[in-house]
Each structure stands twice: as structure tokens, then as C-alpha cells.
Amino acid sequence: MLWVAPMEPCADNAALEKSCCAVAAQSRANSGRNFQKNSRPAIRLICFCLVALLTVGAARAADMLARRQWTVDGVVREALVYAPPSARTNAAPVVFAFHGHGGSMQNAARMFSFHTHWPEAIVVYMQGLNTPGRLTDPDGKKPGWQSDVGNQGDRDLKFFDAVLASLHQDYKVDANRIYATGHSNGGGFTYLLWAARGKLFAAFAPSAAAAARTRSQLSAKPVLHVAGTNDTLVKFEWQQQTMAALRKLNQCGDGQPWEGEKYCTLYPSKLDAPVVTLIHPGPHLFPAGAAASIVKFFKQHSLP
């Protein structure tokens, strides 16, 4: 197994934090003298500083993405891994995120950005190998993921196994909070992981994917499925069939709005395995805001 040393996190922006504290102190002093004259500019500056601090935090998380390598069956595989410093001492959840066919780990990190939505979690953006696509790229000139158990020597399942084993070696992984999500072909691989490694996971969140070949192999698990009504690649009708099968598998009741989440419907489950559908009006894409909904869903579920 080969490892590339992770990048060091950027330094704390102590000067910015000190400046915000100083402005706040000055604002408190001004409030006792002339609030209208002196405090409003200070309050605006405080708001600016708070936004700047949040921006620094997001950039800091992005800077901590490390490019790592594993050798699986003689083939070098790669992933971008975000691990918070606390993961070496405190149990941390793990999110695996998979790009679509023709995508990349860099694209997945930008599109999902789970490491900024959940900076306390370990997040892994894995890189697929060139593989034939079912709907596009029949010659396999672009990267993707195996479509069935046993396909291509289970190279991607073995890759997942190697990554998870190394995370257990290097960090304190919370084994009760491991999750998988992906878009398109990556969503299909998420369903494949559910079928082949389901006992390891607390919840799943496939996007723009159908599970026609794996549905019979799934066990009841919490799931959030993202689908676009105008998806003409992985047709919405196919995804509707998958979502209906999931509700039946998980013994779900009638749908209800999910805690004010846009486009989301919650189907409570008798098996404590709810189904949430995030159905947006767009085409074959990962919609803005879906990552935050997925993180919220994952945080609500863990293994018993």
C-alpha cells in the first residue's frame, strides 16, 4: 500500500480573530456613548469579520484535502481524503462520495464539498478507472465504477475495502457512522455498496441513479434519494421505480414534508429505516443545496 503524505492544514488566522474581538469591544464601548453615530459602522465591520472567518474556515477545510494512493491488485488507485485533526483522537464519522461516469475525484470534491458541510467528518472522494458506461461511453474511455458485484474482478469493491481498512489504521473511525453517496454512475455504485457491503453503513444517499439490478440484494437501511424530474439520462421513471421499491423494502408509511427541507418528502419506516426523496425540477445534475440535506440526513442516522 502506497501513501502520499497529506497536506498540512493552513495556519489559523489569528490576526483576523483578534481584529474581530477588538471591533466588538470597541462597539460595546461606543454603545454607552453614541450608538447611532459610532456603533452602526462597527456592527457592519463585525458582520464582515464573521463572514470572513467562515470563509477562512471553509478554505481551511479545502486545504486539508490530501491526495492519497493505494495499490490494489497491482493497480495504483487514488482518492482525495479530508480528515479533521480531531479524527486521530476522537471517533469520527466517514462519508464516501463517488463521482459520475467521466468525472473525477477533484470534480466530486468541488460538486459535493461535504468536507465543508461536515468538517468534523472524514470525507473520501475516490477516483474511478476507465470503464464502459451503460448509457454513454461504451468503449470505456472515461472513468467510472463497476456496475455489478463480480464485474471487472470487483476492482472497485476491493478499492473501497482497502481505503476503509487504512482509515481504521490511521484514524479513530466511528464504525457506527459510515455513509456513502454518489451521483449518476457514482449513485449506482452507492447502491452496489449497499448490496455488497450494506452491514458497514448507517445510511445512503444516491443521486440520479437507479438500482434495477441491485434492488433484490438490498436490506432495509435509511436512504435519501436525489432525483430530477427532467432527467433524460437516468430517466425519472426508472428512479421512481427505485424509490417505490425502497419504500416497500423499508416498510414505509405515507409521505410528509421533511422538516422544511425544499423538495424533500419523508416516508417514516416501521423498521427505523426512513426513506427521504429529494425530487427537484432539474435535469441530470446534482442540485445546489442537496449536499447540506444529505449531511443533515446522515447526522440523524447511525448503526444501533
N, C-alpha and C positions, 0 to 999 in steps of 0.2 A: 504494500500500500504506500502510495506517494502522497506527500503533503506539501503544499505551498504555504509558507508562513503567512498568517493573517496580517492584514494591515493594521497598524496601530490606530486607535481612535484619536480624533483631533483633540487638541487641548481645550480645557474649559475656558469659556470666555468670561473670565473673572472680572475684567475691566468693565464689560457691559453690565454685569450683575451689580457691581459696585456703583456704577453710574445710576442705574435704576433706583437703587436704595437711597442714594443721595438725593435724587429728584423727589422721591416720596417723602423723605424727611423735610425737604425744603417746602413741599406742598403743605405738609401739616403745620409748619411754622407760619406759612402765609395765611392759612385759613383763619388764624386768630387775629390777623391784621386787616387784610383787604381781599376777601375771597374773589369778588368779581374781577378785580384788577390783576391779581397775581396768580391765582390758582388755576384758571382755565388753561393757560399755556402749559403749565406744569402737568396737569391731568392729561393733556394731549400727548405730551412727551412720555409720560408713564405708559400710556396705551401703545405708543410707538415702540418703547423699550420691551414691553411684554410681547408684542408681535415679533420683535427681533429675536428675543430669547427663544420663542417657539420655533422660529426659522433655524436658529443655530442648533436647536435640539434635533430637528429633522435632518439637517445636513450632517450632524454628528453621527446619527444612526446610519445614514447612507455611506459615510466614510468608513464605517466599520464592516462593510461587506468585504469578505475575503474570498479570493478565488482559490479553490482547493481541488486537489486531484486524487483519484483512486484508480488503481489498476484492477480491473475485473475481467477474468478470463483472458488476460494478456492485452486488454484494450484499456487505454487511459481514458477515464471519464472525469468530467468536471462539474462543479457546481459553485454558485456564489452562496456563501453562508454568512448570515448575520447572527452573532451571538453576543448578548449583553454581558458585560464583565461579571455581573452577579450570577451568571449561569455556572460559574466554576464553584460557587459555594452554596447557592440556593437552587432548589428544584425549579426548572424552567419548562414551560410548555414548548412544543415543537410544531411548526407549521411547514409542511412540504407544499410547494407551489410549482405547477407544471405549465410550461408554455405550450402553445398550439403548434400544429404542423407548420414547419417553415419558420418557426420562431427561435428564440434564443434565451438563455438564462438572463442576459442583460435586459432584453426586452421584457421578460417576465418581471424582473425586479422593478423596472420603471412602471409597468402597467399595473401590477398588483400593489407594490410598495407596502406589503404587510409589515415590514420591519419598522416603518414609521407609524403605522396604525397600532402596533402592539410591540413597543420597544422592549418589553420585559420577556418576550418570547424569542426562542431560537427560530430563525426562518431560513429555509433552504430552497434556493432556486436551482433546480437541476437542469443539466443540459442534455438534450436528446441527441441521438445519432441519426444519420441519414436513413430513412426508411420509407417504403412505399406508402402512400396515403390511400385510404379507401375512396375518398371523394375527389381528391386532387393529387397531382404528382405521382402517377402510377409507377414511374421509373425510380422513385425513391432518391431523388437528388437533393431533397431537403430534410432537415432533422425533425424527428418526431418520436413517437413512443409505440412499443409493441401493442397490438390490438387484442390479443387473446392470451390466456395462460398457455404456455408452451411455445408460443410464437417466437421466432428468432432466438431460440435457446434460452428464453426467459431472461435475456440480457438486461432488460430494464428493471425487472423484479430483483435480480441479483445486485444491480447497481443500488437500488433502494436499500436492500439488506445491508450492503457494505457501508453506506452512508449512515444509516441508523446505528449500526454497531459502533462506528467511530465516534458518533456523538455521545453515546453512552460511555465511551472510554475517556473522552475529553471534557465532558460537562456533567452536571447533575441534571439529567433529563427526568422530567416528571412523566413517568410511564403511563399515568392515567390521563394525560392531556397531550395526546399526539393527534394531529389533524392533517388532512390532505385536501387540496383544492387545485383546480386547473381549468383552463379554457380550451374549448374545442377538442382537439386531439388530446390535450392535457386533461380535459374533463373526462374524456373516455378512459384515460389511464387512471384517473382518480377512481372511477367505477371499477376498473380492473384491480386496483389495490384493495378496494372494498371486498371484492370477491376472493382475492388470493391471500390477503393479509388483514382481513377485517378485524380480527380479535385485538390487533395492536392499536386500533384507532378509536378515539372518542366520538368523532363526528366527521362528516364530509361536506364539501361544497363544490360540486361540479358546475361548470358554466358552459352553455352552448354545446351540450353533449347528450347523446342518447345511450342507453345501456341495453340494447336489444339482445346482445349475445351474453351478457353477464347477469341479467336480472335474476335468472333462476339460481345463481350462485350466491346471492346476497343474503345476509342475515339482517335482522332489524337493527338499525342504527340511526341516530339523529342525522338529518341531512337538510341542507339548504341548496336548492337547485335554481340556477340563474338561467333564464330563457328570454329570447327576444321574439315577439310575435311576428316580426318581419324577417326572421332568419330563413334565408332560402338555401343555405348550405347544409346545415344540420336542421332539417325542416322542423318548424314549430310543432307540426302534428306528431312527428316522431318523439319530440321531447314531452309533449302532452301524454303520450302513451307511457313514457318512462315515469313521469310524475304520478300518474294514476296507479301504476304498478307499485311505486314506493309507498303511497298512501295505503294501499291494500296490504302490502308486506308489513308495514308498521302499525297496522290496525288503528288507523286514524279516524277521527270524527270529522264533523263539519268544519269548514274553514272560517277563520275570523281574522280581522286586521291584526298585524303583529306589532304591537307596542308603538304605533305611529310610524313605522318604517315605510317609506314610499315604495309602492309596487309590491309589497310583501303580504303574503297570506300565511297564517299559521294554522296547521292542522294538528291538534293535540292527539297524542297517541296513548292507547291503553298500555303500551309496552315501555313507556317513558322514552320513546324514540320519535319525537315530533318531526314532521316534515314542514319546511318553510319553502314556499315558492316565491321567487323574486322575478316577476314577469314584467318586463319593460317593453316599450313600443318600438325598440330599435331593431337593427339587423344583427348579423353575426359578429357581435362585438362584446367586450367586457365593459359594462356601463359605469360611468362615474358614480361613486357612492357605494358600489357593490362591495368593495373591499372592506369598508367600515361596517357594513351589515354582516359580512361574513365573520369578521373578528368578533363582533357582538354576539353572534350565534355560537361561535366556538367557545367563548368565555362562559357561556351558560351550560356547557356540557363537559363532563368528564366521565371516565370509566368508574364503575362502582368501586 
